[in-house]
Amino acid sequence: MAEKHTQQQENNSNNDECVDEIKECESEECQCKHDNLSDEAKINEVENELKDMEDKFLRAQAEIANMRNRNKKEREDAAKYRAQDLAKSLLPALDNLDRALAIEATDEHGESMKKGIEMVRESVIHALNESNVEEIEALGQPFDPNLHQAVQTVPCEDGQEPDEIVQILQKGYILKDRVLRPTMVVVTQ
């Protein structure tokens, strides 16, 4: 009986150990579940941060690409319109040459002076044309507010259309697709 009692104590002791182990396992399982939840939350947080960083990276790349495109366009425009300031400075001088040529020469000296002015005018026009600066054709054309500036209107005469340019008061010039100076014109009503 003493053996039975010892065996029962051992069984009780084993049972107690098993209960303790089960409690410990349950506690560890609970801790693992808690850790797993905590780990999942951390993973979600890291994934969200990663998505935010990827988004910021993509936005930065897009902004850099936009800056490159804008810079390229600005360089192209600068090259395309490089003669603009010089041409605008030369236009008043060209107008003065045209006015000088409009004066009647009364003697041989005046004729030779006029011929020299004509040569200078032609060389200036040639230089402007080389830089893609061209005179705006206006006489007899329909009025275009993008190219012309109406200074005066006159009634239509026979054979004239309304809004037709009948007189040029000051020549206009264009550089490629950009108006340097509109043509000042007289237009029919």
Order of alpha helices (4+ residues) and beta strands (2+ residues): alpha-alpha-alpha-beta-beta-beta-beta-beta-beta
